[in-house]
């Protein structure tokens, strides 16, 4: 059973939004504070009626409500009908028991919803309260109730809802508060019913054995031998509390070290792996928040492999800030949360494959930056930063512009991602001596995407960045010499300093394309970055920096 | 798609048949829905399934008829007619839209605008559905939520609820089907549109005492109901061997509906294994009230009466059940305190018993007469002329 989509209203970060999901893996990415965790929390609330593992009724507070919605309420007449309500609907792929049209879309499909709304039974009480309390300055949460129904409008209980999720949340894993609860959560979700029963009976057997232990019997028989204290039989015995508490008396150990004492990273991994390790069919949906936390790169690699291998039959939700996680688990599984929510399930399959092979690429940068400049090499990156800094007195990152060196995987894979995103992408690319083929023809597949623009010299003779700079700074010999002083070492400058402007131009251009061209380019880019001298930039570069 | 109407005599083990089929479905990983009319019967069925399987598995759902209407026929698609969730049931003794014989204003099914009037179906405030109009509501929702579907070469129209049910269940069993009336049959018709659902209805029309709704819609009488089943494509199967009562009792009780076309009832009861000295007391008897105490002491029968007010002097301090209550129950021996028409019947005059507009009086007599395994006695003064009844003297 899978969650096809959820509809969320007034819950935390989300005012009103619909999210559709992949049936297998969903990698939720987004900037900080964009509401990634809110999506997971919404799923947990709707499927388990819990918030961060705790029953919603025990943690119901105005913090769960969208701040804007609360503000609207506070500036309203605050009558019964202006109370904001939280609504989370989960639309499922199967389970006709839960089927019906009782959802906000009127769709005839299986699903369930949680609704946190004003309790009309308390309307008289609210009337009194609001009269006596003149000004209400916060959301009166006491007047709320929680409804939990299937789309068939059957009341839900933990037993008839048919779908369960397990929320693995490493950030709250702390021995002092969560370990106990967390162990019982694991027992609940990871163990099959029969195994649980076995553990339970063995535990009770253990209690019994204690009572018949010879030493215990001896202590007990000596206890009130002459019946001075009571005429009844006085004995010590193990407390026989309700049978559910057996879970609280167990602990997990690794090599006999208690779980709470082992390293954070290991705790983490064990926790996540147990959730995915399906001995029981208990959890249909597993949600993991930022699996990269506390993990070294090597352990992350192992964990991601585990997720890849073991998720079969479960629907996985992962939030992450790690490009490795998303490249490796398949880039097309991204669910991007920002101003709008977007899935990238239609990304080119070849690109997905390339990213899986080269998971180190920082694809998240392309995904998350609103403005991206793609360049061929590090020298372009340096020079662009320098130009931007000179003009605006700050780095492009500070204005949300990310300059990315495409290197290995090439422009096309980045563009195949970008065309699904709609963020502005400027490509700076050499024409390599044939503009119509290498620029115009090359860009043809992206012609329909107005957010993607390419910048390159129109003149075939100006085949790459360096000739373009030479050309831009060759209006007089003086200007050219000034530029040569910046980009060339003192030794090379001596070789340069002869002949007319044309000779000098071709000297620099030839020097760049000669031996060790890469090293030379970076060296001169460093010199351009560090210099206090003025130099001109070719016009296409200036245009590329302009996102207006 | 099987459509079966099983007509059983009293004590034929019809619930047993349903349970066995549901269990065999379960073993084939098929899901069954068992619908019953009385609470008592529902508990019985749950108990027997638990005995057989340890507990009722998820593949077998046992629901009361009203609960079924509410949970499966109404709520999932009620938005077509009612906006607010139907909170529950409001049991009506009589038509809730009538007060001292007059129709209450504002309760018609539709407003003059053509929109449905919720007041016709639910209480306001409270939003509880009137039990009288529950199956009508279910039918209206089925009509409003119709989807069309190709089934082979035919295009059929389908209520969404029936479609949902066939996705969940393989077989629907309806026990005590004799108690369905009027709109209930429209619900049945709506379910019958499904080609993949098997529907087995089981009942004994001779035992109709309650009715699920007191609305005026047809069919109301047993013969009308059986005809309606036929129209819906049901084939009749009869179960006419009693596993409760000895042949003498079966033969006597057959006389009650004589002429209505029921096949004679046989008995599968092995002769008494009860090792008492009075084990020879087998059959149907008439006991003069003056011998009441003696009969009571000898045989300790369970007393069956018309209502709590009948024959109080005999019942005080003894086990006694009303005829209606006793439905579905089994006792070793019974002593019936007959009503006036029942006494007339015993004296050879059927007319008073059959004079009512419904079959209720006849059926109650049939229920009372078929509770005992070994002996039925009537407390009656004077001569009895019906065959098979022996006078008992101490």
Interface residues (C-beta under 8 A of the other chain):
Chain A: X96 X97 X99 X100 X101 X102 X106 X108 X149 X151 X152 X153 X154
Chain B: X71 X72 X75 X76 X77 X78 X79 X80 X85 X86 X145 X160 X164 X167 X168
